[in-house]
Structure formats: C-alpha cells, structure tokens
Amino acid sequence: MLATTVQRTALAAALTTPLLLPLWTAAPAAAHGAPTDPVSRVVACSPEGGERAATPACRAAVAANGGPFTAWDNLRVANVAGRDRAVVPDGKLCSGGLPAYRGLDLPRADWPSTRVAPGARLGLRYASTIPHAGTFRMYLTKPGFDPGRPLTWSDLPEKPFAQVTDPALADGAYRFRATLPSDRVGRHVLYTVWQNSSTPDTYYSCSDVVFPARRAKARTGDEQSGGGEASGAGGKAREERGKGTTAPAAPATGASEPGGSAAEGAAGGAAAPRSRPQDARTPSASAAAAGSGPSSGTLAGGAAAVLVLTGGAALALRLRRR
C-alpha cells in the first residue's frame, strides 16, 4: 500500500513538472520590452526585424554577438537605480554592458534607421506585454556626433530631452510623443532608458535616426556678382555709419569715399581704381550745378570793355559840342 502511494506521487510529479517548468521560465519574459518606433537596433536585427535583419550592419552585429537576437525584449540590467553612467561602461551603451548583446555596440554608420525632422513632434512606440510602472528617459546624441566611433556617455547631454512617467499600455505597447531638438543634422542615436519602479530592472536601447542636411542659404546679390569679401567690407562700413558715426559729405561722381578701401569700391564686381582726394581748385558739385554761363573772368573783362566804350562815347560828344 505504501509503495503504491509513493509510486503515484512520483508519477504525478513527473507529469506535472514539465508542464510547470515552461510557465516558470516564461514568466520573466512577459515583462520585457524594447522600442519598435523609431526601431531599435535589437528589434531591427532580431528574427522579427524582417528585411532589416539582413542588412550588413545587422549581419555584422549577429556575427559579433555569436548568435541571433532572439531575446530582443530582454536587454535589461538589475539594480541600477538611476546610476546609469556609473554602471553601464562607455562604448557599451547600446548593449547595456551585457555580453549577450555586445554586437549592438559596433560603431557603424549604416544601422537600420528612421528619418526624422528637427524640432518635430516624434511619436514613440515601446513594445511590451505586461504593464509596469516606470519612467522613460530619451536622450539624443549631441551635435557633431560621429557614428563611426563607439557611443559614450559624453556623446549624450546630461539631461534627457524628454521624459515620461507611467504611460498607459495599449495593444502591447507604450505610446507617447516628444519634441525633438531643432539643432541636429545627419545621423544620430536616440538613446532610451526605461527605469522600472515596480521591478529593480532598467532597460536600455539605441535607435538610429537621420535628420536632413541643412539647405545652403541663398547668396546675396553682392556674393552672386563675385564680390563676396568686398561685399562684407562695404557692409561693415554701412553698418558703422548706421550706428551713428559721421560720414564725410558725398564726393563728386567717380570719387571714392575718403578712407574707403579698394574692396568697398569693388563691391559690385570688378575692382574700381582708387580716386585721389578732390583738389581744392576743382569746382565743387554745387558750383557746377549753379549754371553753365561764362566764368567770373569773362564777366570781369566784359564789364571793363563796356566802361571803355562808354567813356569814349562821352568824350566824342563833348568835342562835337565845342
């Protein structure tokens, strides 16, 4: 009787243990997550990444990793408690310092990426399966970031550009919006930290984003005519005059301003020859504009002739009367 009871107990344990074991091992995986939009490296290079998983960057990451990123939702570090910069080493931010994800730290400029616009409102989607309390912190690499070098904490600002606490979980994902910085161009990394408050875990992820290049500013008319530096010199002189400095009176046509440079004279194109300062004997513009009649010398000679003729006529009249 005793043997029969022992046999039944052993048989029940043998049948139920395989059933319970998968449930126990699957429970932690249900609490994990990662960004899917903008897509993170771990999601893009996982079996769920589709065509992105076949890109050169993802193939290199899998090779460096020594295996596929099947557990794309399990990139987490326990007991960090906000000490991210002290716990996660430089150059290993995308892997969280975990050897199982080291392929994500490869410095490359061809990771699967998402195109974004500077200063735009970005919609983020962070896939998860079980609600957890916690705070999302989003960082964007600083201007001038070089994607060809390992990502370090010095590449990220001290403070996140956006932070969200306890967003709602709907349809298997957290969704929230954030305004991107307006001073980025080219390729950057969106670094997301999800610090749980209901568990001791912190999740890390890298999403590659690309901002459009700045458009070249339209050239001014002076620059288009070929006098770029000359235009700058003339503009500076005009600016100084606008600040209240007394400018000399406008010279006669064809004369450059006193003290002006040859560059200022050439602002419109070909260099104009430097004119000499106006000679004191040269008639001024105002004198020339007074009229086009005879000069003062001519007038004086004419008056003398009139006096001589008048005197002669008077003398002749007196002689006749005698």
MOVEN-V784535 format. One record per residue. SS is DSSP state (A for helix, B for strand, O for the rest). Layout:
# MOVEN-V784535
SS ; SS
This chain:
# MOVEN-V784535
O ; A ; A ; A ; A ; A ; A ; A ; A ; A ; A ; A ; A ; A ; A ; A ; A ; A ; A ; A ; A ; A ; A ; A ; A ; A ; A ; A ; A ; A ; A ; O ; B ; B ; B ; B ; B ; O ; B ; B ; A ; A ; A ; A ; O ; O ; A ; A ; A ; A ; A ; A ; A ; A ; O ; A ; A ; A ; A ; A ; A ; A ; A ; A ; A ; O ; O ; O ; O ; O ; O ; O ; O ; O ; O ; B ; B ; B ; O ; O ; O ; O ; O ; A ; A ; A ; A ; O ; O ; O ; O ; O ; O ; O ; O ; O ; O ; O ; A ; A ; A ; A ; A ; A ; A ; O ; O ; O ; O ; O ; O ; O ; B ; B ; B ; B ; O ; O ; O ; O ; B ; B ; B ; B ; B ; B ; B ; B ; O ; O ; O ; O ; O ; B ; B ; B ; B ; B ; B ; B ; B ; O ; O ; O ; O ; O ; O ; O ; O ; O ; O ; O ; A ; A ; A ; B ; O ; O ; O ; O ; O ; B ; B ; B ; B ; O ; O ; O ; B ; B ; O ; O ; B ; B ; B ; B ; B ; B ; B ; O ; O ; O ; O ; O ; O ; B ; B ; B ; B ; B ; B ; B ; B ; B ; B ; B ; O ; O ; O ; O ; B ; B ; B ; B ; B ; B ; B ; B ; B ; B ; B ; O ; O ; O ; O ; O ; O ; O ; O ; O ; A ; A ; A ; A ; O ; O ; O ; A ; A ; A ; A ; A ; A ; A ; A ; A ; A ; A ; A ; A ; A ; A ; O ; O ; O ; O ; O ; O ; O ; O ; O ; O ; O ; O ; O ; O ; O ; O ; O ; O ; O ; A ; A ; A ; A ; O ; O ; O ; O ; O ; O ; O ; O ; O ; O ; O ; O ; O ; O ; O ; O ; O ; O ; O ; A ; A ; A ; A ; O ; O ; O ; O ; O ; O ; O ; A ; A ; A ; A ; A ; A ; A ; A ; A ; A ; A ; A ; A ; A ; A ; A ; A ; A ; A ; A ; A ; A ; A ; A ; A ; A ; O
